[in-house]
Amino acid sequence: MSRHLADHRTRTTGGRLKHFLRIARTPRETWQHSRKTPGSSRLVQFLRIERGRSA
C-alpha cells in the first residue's frame, strides 16, 4: 500500500522560519518601550501628593 499524495511533500528550505526569526529579532519601537528612570519632577509630584496638596 502506497502513501497518499498529500504525504509526499517536498522538503522546504525553512523560509517561513527564517522570516519569523528575522522579524522577531528586529527591535520594534511600537511594541517595545524603554524604561526611563524617574526624574526629579516625578519625585516632586509624588511628594506633593503625599503631603496632600492638589495641583
C-alpha positions, 0 to 999 in steps of 0.5 A, spaced: 500 500 500 502 506 497 502 513 501 497 518 499 499 524 495 498 529 500 504 525 504 509 526 499 511 533 500 517 536 498 522 538 503 522 546 504 528 550 505 525 553 512 523 560 509 517 561 513 522 560 519 527 564 517 522 570 516 519 569 523 526 569 526 528 575 522 522 579 524 522 577 531 529 579 532 528 586 529 527 591 535 520 594 534 519 601 537 511 600 537 511 594 541 517 595 545 518 601 550 524 603 554 524 604 561 526 611 563 528 612 570 524 617 574 526 624 574 526 629 579 519 632 577 516 625 578 519 625 585 516 632 586 509 630 584 509 624 588 511 628 594 506 633 593 501 628 593 503 625 599 503 631 603 496 632 600 496 638 596 492 638 589 495 641 583 
